[in-house]
Amino acid sequence: MRSAARPAARRFAAFVTLAASALASSAQPPDVALRFGSLVAVFAGDGALTLEGQGWPKFTGSWRAEGETLILKTTGGPAGCDAEARYTFRREGTHLRLELLQDECGVRRIMLDRSNWAPKDEPRVLPERRITRTLAPSGRSLPRPAPAAASWPSFRGPQAAGFADGQDLPLTWDVKTGDNVLWTAKVPGLAHSSPVIWGERVFVTSALSSRGDARFKPGLYGDGDASDDRSRHRFVLYAFDKKTGKPLWERVAYEGEPIDKRHVKSTYASASPATDGRIVVAWFGSQGVHAFDVDGQPLWTVDVGRIDLGAYDIPSVEWGPASSPILWNGLVLLQCDTQADSFLLALDAATGQTVWKAQRDELPSWGTPTVASTANGPELVTNASNFIRGYDPKSGRELWRLGKSSKITAPTPIFADGLFVVASGRGPERPIFVVKPGARGDLTLPADQTSSQAIAWSRTGRGSYMPTPLAYRGVLYVLANSGVFDAYELKSGQELYRQRLADVGSGFSASPVAADGRVYLSGEDGDVIVVAAGREFQQLAKNSMGELLMATPALSDGVLYVRTSQSLFAIGKKPAR
């Protein structure tokens, strides 16, 4: 019996030794180079630490583990980053997850909090994207569309052009006295989405937080913090009477806790709706795409999965989506460039059925796609970081691509005078590209060229960060967040003027629009600056809306529709009494 017991005892002792060894190895980070986004970290077995990434400070120092707490001591980075930091850590094989306990260094905290590290050379495995559709129980046929004349069907109007002549708008107005204010409607919640118009209806979206102090933070600043408001929200679509501002209906598209965080400057309703006169579509990112008929009858909902957008180099930094849907020839077109997989999606507008899906190797982006009718057929153009791309909107087949854009892209492509204009404002690239339609293949310019057979002209260091450019009467206007306003000859790229606007205040996020020889620039503090269109800068007026202003206005039938942080205003000349 003793001889039989000894091998069993030895096997048990060996098991205990192996288990203890495995526990010890799992109680410290993997001793290999780890990657998270564009960051690389090494937690060496001797306690040495390095943490770095392109565009981020390099930290060096030491680490030690106490139970499930990782204690870091580093040098490098901004002042005040030499204090100890503490993070909980969980190791799963060669993967490592960190969660913040205490860290006074803001940059280091952004780099490490909620980070998931994998071996540097490990291939990335993307989760499966599932798109599900739910039809509303309705037997109604779609209403007949009102005439398309004077419609503003999506963000920045048809082809994102942003102008409509024949409006005869007033030069000045006063929201306090009501001078040249036709009506005002209150819109609850937080939203940066723009109004869209068809027939006698104006549609806007909003997200209503259950927190009474919900807000966004306007202004010129560079931090990428997310809001802490993850309370229950109502994601709502509203319809107003275009002539009176009377509310016609409101529909709750989704109610619940937001799946993602949002940037402190953004909202959960930053995407504008779109309509074709029969259907109105609202996209609330991870909360789904929701379609109603123009009378408010629910039609369908499509869950496209999680739309996780944020800093391209640190996937844990969440900013939320802003790309708006567009409607073209019975298709709902969506640009979904996320931290995981990126794709374009075409849905049948009447049913929500997927018509085509085009995969893209892209970083997160926030611009809305644009479809234009050209001599070579329709082209769908998207703005994104790796490549600006042109597609066949009927099939999703890529036609051309153009590199050397910014790592963060928000402006929407526009089409004017037979040219596509695409810009982005994150340095160092900050490009403006003016592209001729009909091109095919890779259009990326060599380092020493600014034009080609396919590219009419380009500039670096002049692109806009948030506002979409405006091409109007042969002049291209580019508005920077900081209030620098540039004008170029659209065909040649010749600079006409470069003007810093007075009273910039919190800056500019909304995009310029134009009518009848005037350009309207909407500042975040609520001032709408009116500038004369043309080759020389001339400010004509400045009108205060009395509220924060982040959304791009819409134009229709002699009225400028301005959506502020709390209201929807109809600005127009009042009939003489």
HELIX and SHEET records of a PDB file:
HELIX    1   1 ARG A    2  SER A   26  1                                  25    
HELIX    2   2 GLY A  106  LEU A  112  1                                   7    
HELIX    3   3 PRO A  158  ALA A  160  5                                   3    
HELIX    4   4 GLY A  285  GLN A  287  5                                   3    
SHEET    1   A 9 ALA A  33  PHE A  36  0                                        
SHEET    2   A 9 LEU A  39  PHE A  43 -1                                        
SHEET    3   A 9 ALA A  48  GLY A  53 -1                                        
SHEET    4   A 9 TRP A  56  GLU A  66 -1                                        
SHEET    5   A 9 THR A  69  THR A  75 -1                                        
SHEET    6   A 9 ALA A  85  GLU A  92 -1                                        
SHEET    7   A 9 HIS A  95  GLN A 102 -1                                        
SHEET    8   A 9 SER A 115  PRO A 119 -1                                        
SHEET    9   A 9 ALA A  33  PHE A  36 -1                                        
SHEET    1   B 5 THR A 132  LEU A 135  0                                        
SHEET    2   B 5 PRO A 298  ASP A 303 -1                                        
SHEET    3   B 5 VAL A 289  ASP A 293 -1                                        
SHEET    4   B 5 ILE A 279  TRP A 283 -1                                        
SHEET    5   B 5 ALA A 274  THR A 275 -1                                        
SHEET    1   C 4 VAL A 181  LYS A 186  0                                        
SHEET    2   C 4 SER A 567  ILE A 571 -1                                        
SHEET    3   C 4 VAL A 559  ARG A 563 -1                                        
SHEET    4   C 4 ALA A 554  SER A 556 -1                                        
SHEET    1   D 4 VAL A 196  TRP A 198  0                                        
SHEET    2   D 4 ARG A 201  SER A 209 -1                                        
SHEET    3   D 4 HIS A 233  ASP A 241 -1                                        
SHEET    4   D 4 PRO A 247  GLY A 256 -1                                        
SHEET    1   E 4 ILE A 326  TRP A 328  0                                        
SHEET    2   E 4 LEU A 331  ASP A 337 -1                                        
SHEET    3   E 4 SER A 342  ASP A 348 -1                                        
SHEET    4   E 4 THR A 354  ARG A 360 -1                                        
SHEET    1   F 5 THR A 370  THR A 374  0                                        
SHEET    2   F 5 GLY A 377  THR A 382 -1                                        
SHEET    3   F 5 ILE A 388  TYR A 391 -1                                        
SHEET    4   F 5 GLU A 398  LEU A 402 -1                                        
SHEET    5   F 5 GLY A 441  ASP A 442  1                                        
SHEET    1   G 4 ILE A 414  ALA A 416  0                                        
SHEET    2   G 4 LEU A 419  ALA A 423 -1                                        
SHEET    3   G 4 ILE A 432  VAL A 435 -1                                        
SHEET    4   G 4 ILE A 455  ARG A 459 -1                                        
SHEET    1   H 4 LEU A 470  TYR A 472  0                                        
SHEET    2   H 4 VAL A 475  LEU A 479 -1                                        
SHEET    3   H 4 VAL A 484  GLU A 489 -1                                        
SHEET    4   H 4 GLU A 495  ARG A 500 -1                                        
SHEET    1   I 4 VAL A 513  ALA A 515  0                                        
SHEET    2   I 4 ARG A 518  SER A 522 -1                                        
SHEET    3   I 4 ASP A 527  ALA A 532 -1                                        
SHEET    4   I 4 GLN A 539  SER A 544 -1                                        
END                                                                             
